Amino acid sequence: MGILDGKSIIITGSGRGIGKAVAIACAKEGAKVGLTSRTLDELNTTKKEIENLGTGIKVIIKTADITNYNEVELAFKHFYDELGLLNGVIANAGVSRMGDTHDFDSNTFDNILKINILGVFNTFKAAYPYLKKDDKKNKARFIITGSEAYPQGIVKFAAYTASKYATVGLQRTLAAEYKRENITFNQILPTMVDTKLLRGRKAGDGNKPDSVMNPWELNDYYLFLLTDDANRVNDQLIMSSDINAVKKIISEAPTDKKENWEKFGDYLEEKAPKTFNNVKKIKKFIEFLLTR
Ligand SMILES: NC(=O)c1ccc[n+]([C@@H]2O[C@H](COP(=O)([O-])OP(=O)(O)OC[C@H]3O[C@@H](n4cnc5c(N)ncnc54)[C@H](OP(=O)(O)O)[C@@H]3O)[C@@H](O)[C@H]2O)c1
């Protein structure tokens, strides 16, 4: 039995990188998945890898440029026709480009904003009619892949940083605007991850610096937010730096301190008060990590 048995989950940007890892993880946990990005070959590869798991899980793929609303709308209609009402949508597609701001190409700046922020809006708008929002005890989940560019500024990444601040503003608005509907909105904010976006062709070469995460190390974040246990988790920003600090403390903690949040929370507060403060609102997630 998987923790997402029977759920229908859509992941944008799932041809490679973080989205691909999450798609495979969702399928392993029993979810039917819908995958989208612009590159058909990559979507087909993700689909094949899932089918090779041999679990008989349904995988639907549909290409769409996330900046083109008509294409995104068609993709979601297709997903709904094939998978039924949607339990979760992960708005993950994104791009980045480095450069001196005074010299940055305006079209590139515009394109980054279009993909990273208009793309999330397009995803929400197209998904909305098909979200399963009839059950207070099993709300639909809308999850955004943000970045720890928020709440800092990353030198030479002005467009990217601006776009990732914008996803936080968008989330705050959606959570307030739809608070009477059965949808939760949460965001995962990774630091550095070994994908094409960060390391280009070197992604996955086995030579990543230690400070860079593997894409699959984020799987638990998304899986948790899609589980029944996260039904009341809403409008949270989950920072990978906090979670990595918690994971380290879990790995070093004596067994009796890891039995549940009550015990672990006290231990964490003593060891790392700042991290405790940052994660206490997502104690359900920490509890989930204690079971992994
Ligand atoms: N890697 C990091 O260090 C890091 C850190 C923090 C946050 N993130 C965020 O993580 C998310 C996933 O990125 P990643 O690191 O996994 O990078 P990646 O390996 O380059 O994957 C990005 C995905 O987004 C898709 N995409 C890009 N432009 C698109 C468009 N116009 N329409 C539809 N799909 C599009 C790509 O497919 P196509 O190109 O085929 O369309 C690809 O599947 C992004 O939102 C990124 O900002 C990454």
The ligand as an ORCA input file, in Angstrom:
! r2SCAN-3c Opt
* xyz 0 1
  N      18.010     23.276     -9.128
  C      18.043     24.164     -8.140
  O      19.123     24.455     -7.571
  C      16.767     24.783     -7.663
  C      16.792     25.498     -6.456
  C      15.616     26.090     -6.007
  C      14.468     25.989     -6.757
  N      14.472     25.297     -7.932
  C      13.210     25.244     -8.695
  O      12.881     23.905     -8.992
  C      11.998     23.882    -10.120
  C      12.413     22.738    -11.043
  O      13.693     23.043    -11.576
  P      14.871     21.979    -11.713
  O      15.970     22.426    -10.828
  O      14.329     20.598    -11.607
  O      15.350     22.299    -13.216
  P      15.338     21.459    -14.588
  O      15.955     20.136    -14.391
  O      15.911     22.372    -15.600
  O      13.782     21.217    -14.858
  C      12.925     22.270    -15.184
  C      11.644     21.708    -15.759
  O      10.772     22.810    -16.092
  C      10.348     22.658    -17.441
  N      10.118     23.947    -18.091
  C      10.985     24.969    -18.255
  N      10.419     25.943    -19.001
  C       9.171     25.522    -19.313
  C       8.113     26.070    -20.087
  N       8.201     27.268    -20.707
  N       6.961     25.347    -20.201
  C       6.848     24.147    -19.603
  N       7.807     23.582    -18.885
  C       8.963     24.265    -18.735
  C      11.493     21.921    -18.116
  O      11.071     21.247    -19.288
  P      11.212     21.833    -20.784
  O      12.453     22.673    -20.829
  O      11.253     20.605    -21.610
  O       9.962     22.612    -21.012
  C      11.872     20.925    -17.034
  O      11.051     19.780    -17.088
  C      12.066     25.271    -10.737
  O      10.905     25.988    -10.399
  C      13.281     25.895    -10.066
  O      13.211     27.291     -9.994
  C      15.595     24.693     -8.393
*
